[in-house]
Amino acid sequence: MLFLILGWILLVFGGILVLVVGPVRVSSGAGSALALPFVGALALPFVGGMALTGLAMIYAGELVRVFFTIEDNTRAAAEHLYKMVSEKTTSKT
């Protein structure tokens, strides 16, 4: 569950930052016009990686959830099968 929560947080913030940092262009002043797109170009892979890490964490959390569901269903099927076999063996004697 923790993977899912952290994954969604990273995905949402990473997606928002990609939308904010990606189109950054400033035309006022020579220093800021050169510096801000450069910083945006450096930050874009970082926030894109943050969004991809969020997706990977969501995937890992869902995979863990699937494994636990499979384990629960396997245990329930085994208990049901044990009950069916024990009822048949007790009714024959």
N, C-alpha and C positions, 0 to 999 in steps of 0.2 A: 504494500500500500504506500510505503514511503517513496518507492521508486516512482509510482504514478503521480504522487503529489509534486515531488521535485521535478519530474519530467514535464508536467504541465506548466509549472512555474517557469522553467527554463525555456520551454517552447513559446509561451506567450510573451515573456520579456524579450527573448531573442527575436521573435517575429516583429514586435513593436520596434525594437532597436534597428532592425534591418530596414524597416520602412522609414525610420527617422534619420539614420546615419547614411543610408544609400544616396538619397538625392541632395545631400548637403552641398550647396554652392553659395559662396558669399562673394559679392562683387564690390563691396565697399572697402577701400584701403588695399594697398598692394600686399602688405604682410598677411592680412587675414584671407585675402583671395587665394594666396598660394598655400598657406598653412592649413586652412580648414579642409579643403578637398583632399590634401595629403593625409591628414589625420583621419578623415572619413574613409579614404581608401585603405588605410591600415586597420581601421576598426571594423570594416565590413566583413573580412574573413573571420574575425573573432566572434562577432555577434552571429554570423551565419553558422559558425561552429557551435555556438551556444544553442541555437535552434535545433541543429542536427543532434547534439547531445541530448536535448530534451526529447526528441523523437526516439532516440535509442533507449533512453530511460523508460519512456512510456512502453516501448516494445518489451523491454526486460520485465517490467512490472506486470504486464498482461501475460507474458510467458509464465511467470511464477504463478499467477492466478490460475492459468490453465492447468499447470502441473498439480496444484492443490485440488482443483476440481476433479481431475482424473483420479487422483488418489482417493478422494471421498467416494466417487462413484465405484471404484474398484473395491473399496472396503465394504460398501453397501451391497454390492453384488456378491461378494464372498460370504458375507453374513447371511444373505438371503439363500444362497446355495447351501450353506451349512445347515440352515434351518430346514430346508426342503429335504436334504439327505437324512437328517436326524429324525424327521417325522416319518419318512418311509421305513427306516430301519426299526423304529419303535413300533410301528403298526404291524409289521410282519411277525414279531415275536409274541 
